[in-house]
């Protein structure tokens, strides 16, 4: 809804951005310094269709066989703000946004010195150091 309480058209920028956010992602991974935590605060819980999904990447990583951990140890992900949005609408991201938020590389395995075990940073966009097929959605 807009500021007047009117429904937005399905082609509005806000609706299209929300559609892009429905794709699998790690919050703010496209920023040079990405978020390391996400908090979800439910103001009102819908009786049905509340479909936000979370996964513990730390638990996922710990469940991997040692051979798989070794295989992903040196991977890097390329996180791109415009990637998901241009899949929804090629004109959704402005040139100013592309320049302000260029693609960044993030390590696939995040080593937190304050916590153990490590966590695996998944990206569905692109990977560096992994064969093309497994690195693509």
C-alpha positions in Angstrom: 0.0 0.0 0.0 1.1 3.5 -0.6 1.1 6.3 2.0 -2.6 7.0 1.3 -3.6 3.4 1.9 -4.1 2.6 -1.7 -3.0 -0.7 -3.3 0.2 -0.4 -5.3 0.1 -1.7 -8.9 2.0 -4.9 -9.4 4.4 -3.0 -11.6 5.4 -0.6 -8.9 9.0 -0.4 -7.8 8.2 -1.4 -4.2 6.3 -4.5 -5.4 9.0 -5.5 -7.8 11.7 -5.1 -5.1 9.7 -7.2 -2.8 9.5 -9.9 -5.4 13.3 -9.8 -5.8 13.6 -10.2 -2.0 11.6 -13.5 -2.2 14.6 -15.2 -3.9 17.0 -17.0 -1.7 19.5 -14.5 -0.2 21.6 -13.6 2.8 20.7 -10.2 4.1 22.9 -7.3 2.9 25.5 -9.8 1.5 25.9 -7.3 -1.5 27.4 -4.7 0.8 31.2 -4.4 1.4 30.6 -5.1 5.1 27.7 -7.5 5.1 25.2 -8.1 7.9 26.2 -10.9 10.2 22.8 -11.3 11.8 19.2 -10.9 10.9 16.4 -10.1 13.3 12.7 -10.7 12.4 10.2 -8.9 14.5 6.6 -10.0 14.0 4.3 -7.0 14.5 1.3 -8.9 13.3 1.3 -12.6 12.4 -0.9 -13.6 9.5 -3.2 -16.6 10.1 -1.7 -18.2 7.0 0.9 -17.7 4.3 3.6 -16.3 6.5 6.3 -17.9 4.3 9.6 -16.4 5.5 12.1 -19.2 5.7 15.3 -19.3 7.7 18.1 -21.8 7.7 21.0 -22.2 10.1 24.1 -22.1 7.8 26.3 -22.9 10.8 24.3 -26.2 11.4 24.3 -26.9 7.6 28.1 -26.5 7.5 28.7 -28.7 10.5 26.5 -31.4 9.0 28.7 -31.6 5.8 31.1 -34.5 5.4 34.8 -33.5 5.8 35.4 -33.9 2.1 32.7 -31.4 1.3 34.1 -28.9 3.9 37.5 -29.2 2.2 35.9 -28.7 -1.2 34.3 -25.4 -0.2 37.1 -24.1 2.1 38.5 -21.6 -0.4 35.3 -20.6 -2.3 34.3 -17.0 -2.7 30.8 -15.8 -3.7 30.1 -12.8 -5.9 27.2 -10.9 -4.4 25.4 -8.4 -6.6 22.5 -6.2 -5.6 21.3 -5.8 -9.2 21.4 -9.6 -9.9 18.1 -10.6 -8.3 16.4 -7.4 -9.2 17.2 -7.5 -12.9 15.8 -11.1 -12.9 12.5 -9.6 -12.0 12.7 -6.5 -14.2 15.7 -5.5 -16.3 15.1 -1.8 -15.5 14.5 -2.2 -11.8 18.0 -1.1 -10.8 19.1 2.5 -11.7 22.6 3.3 -12.9 23.1 5.3 -9.6 22.2 2.1 -7.6 24.6 0.0 -9.7 27.4 2.4 -9.1 26.6 2.8 -5.4 26.3 -1.0 -4.9 28.8 -2.7 -7.3 29.3 -6.5 -7.0 31.4 -7.6 -4.1 33.3 -10.8 -3.3 32.6 -12.4 0.1 34.3 -15.5 1.4 32.2 -18.6 1.2 33.3 -19.8 4.6 33.0 -17.1 7.4 35.4 -17.6 10.2 34.3 -15.7 13.3 37.1 -15.5 15.9 34.5 -15.0 18.6 32.5 -18.1 17.8 33.1 -21.6 16.8 32.0 -23.4 14.6 32.4 -21.6 11.4 29.4 -20.8 9.2 29.0 -21.2 5.5 27.8 -18.1 3.5 25.6 -19.4 0.7 25.0 -17.3 -2.4 22.7 -18.3 -5.2 24.2 -15.7 -7.5 27.7 -16.7 -8.5 30.7 -18.5 -7.0 34.4 -18.2 -7.6 36.4 -21.4 -7.5 33.6 -23.8 -7.9 32.5 -25.5 -11.1 29.9 -23.5 -13.0 27.0 -25.9 -12.7 27.0 -26.3 -8.8 27.6 -22.5 -8.5 24.5 -21.5 -10.4 20.8 -21.9 -9.3 
